[in-house]
Amino acid sequence: MKEDYPQALLELEKRFSTDKDCRAYLFGLRWPDGWVCPRCGSRQVLAVRRNLWKCGGCHYETSVTAGTIFQDSHLSLTMWFRAIWQVTSQKNGASALSLQRVLGLGSYMTAWALLHKLRRAMVRPGRDCLRGVVEVDETYWGGKESGVVGRLTHDKALIIVGVEENGKGIGRVRMRRIPDFTKASLHGFIDQAVELGSTVRTDGLTAYMGPAGYHHDRQVQRNQEKGEHLLPRVHLVVSLLKRWLMGTHQGSVGLDHLDYYLDEFTFRFNRRKSASRGKLFYRLVQQSVQVVPAPFATLIKSHPIRGGGVK
């Protein structure tokens, strides 16, 4: 399917001025080769009424938004499209507060839920693994503890990051929270994020040793005083991640919802060389029809909020 997307805000507003326009666009992304029943796979349409397609095979009725992040939303599709444009057209993204102000949303929580649903869609189902030489390391995000050094600390989120080597530069990244420094946690991330046969480059932490199916390049710090720096790519990405969390989101990212922000950073970083903001809009809308819906209650329940607040 040919990629079709607006190039500027004025074009967006002109092309998608009604929900009907938005539904037609979503239909093309969800069913590029024509309607297919999500239940039985039939292509026979018995009837179309009130934006519902009735299957001629099993008589199941569905809409273009059913089974997507747009399902059962009280917001209009035109508002969703404006929100997606706002999120993808800004270099560093948007906070819930800024999105509420720009779109004139009635409450902060509406903007918060909308953003988290979009962040869920930023993880493409079945996305490709990192390959080649991949640097892997961990970092912390969260509260401060004075007098604590090394890897043992509390009340912080432990994040593991994988970064592809691309010549002298950086390729794609993957990252997620892990519960601890055990071999199961570290190797679990590698198995999920890195293609078999790749070279995994880590520091000297013994729990990294022996990842099955990978070449392991274990780097040990020997002479830091002479300027020896291990894993420079992953350390740069970690620095950029923390700068983004502190800048765009003012550091007010709750630990329970951190994974959503990691997904957004990954989405942005892996598309940082895209010449068109419109293409980012296209990609996010495309992935939004591939991700199952997440009602507000589900967002809250799946990530319990500490301290009575949502961030």
Steps between C-alpha positions, in 0.01 A plus 500: 500500500629843407575716802254788506521771763460877546814711482386790717241596760285692252488198271406279796210728595381516140520126432353388833237760577233240581487160670393355165833610351686339790308174473579475131871546576490238777318258269782525244763434767316215670370326188723611209377211283135541592286416801570174684285362782716497816308196629482255207723657234223528240513787250127487430312806629130445559417860590654831605301730725583754769873444443463126568599225257294179526678184394325286240668190639437511875277812525747661742482879508807715542620855442828642381586605857397174674798319645725807474606770746212714367233254613232642733676836522288802588733719296430561133737348245588851384619574853701177504666592172588847629645345813711255297626785285586704808689209656694406187568848361677624813865397509490404866135403523233648722406480865142435610471857624618653172270269301205601715570867435565472126197282426269666752423172674267517798730336751861408562403134547348487151830619353695261724297196392517601133878529515543165673282330241716649226816391680369143506456524123862608457611141556441326169383137536765264365762772464846395380771416750828686532781331310874512435699637793269610782614680814293418810512673836270608784412828665270634770217747496332633809558635850825607661694310759807655652796284590393209278741383233514214254207294379320456833237766565129535571197701388631534147403342171763277343514542123691282255599652166622340177663708224604386153845590376480669160857558387626776726145609572180370660230288340172403664429466871285290730435554871272386779475470876632187669451394862861418587852414384447126486608293204135423422411870471804603297493201265121532466543848356777388266292206373205730428685799357806362318512271197664161551857487374567864581788621716389626840748741656464556875702610800655256745185414695513122537123455456544594131733208435400221265194625308394196296510553124705820509865601483584670828755782501562568870665836564681559829596847622875503554628855474230762550756763602647494149163569341394145423123499449309178446171472310499862373188461284271366769627762747421776251148365447444481877612862531258608226217301661545668837534843339169439318323382816626803692432745218172417328344342809676706767618182670143430620478149358350254747690173530183296449444651155862530394475226237260714297758780487777257407285384208454859384870578523581185303244589232646848462865403515468222242334746261723798577633516144155518341485808276123535533291556812205386290657157464518467879129586510436228242701241693323569828152490346598180320613338823196631687268275298720198581494539879214370712295756695591602853218666695597757761422257782740250345777758478462573869461141617791365299731760652394571861558859598708572807443798719152566361619686191526439127809613310 
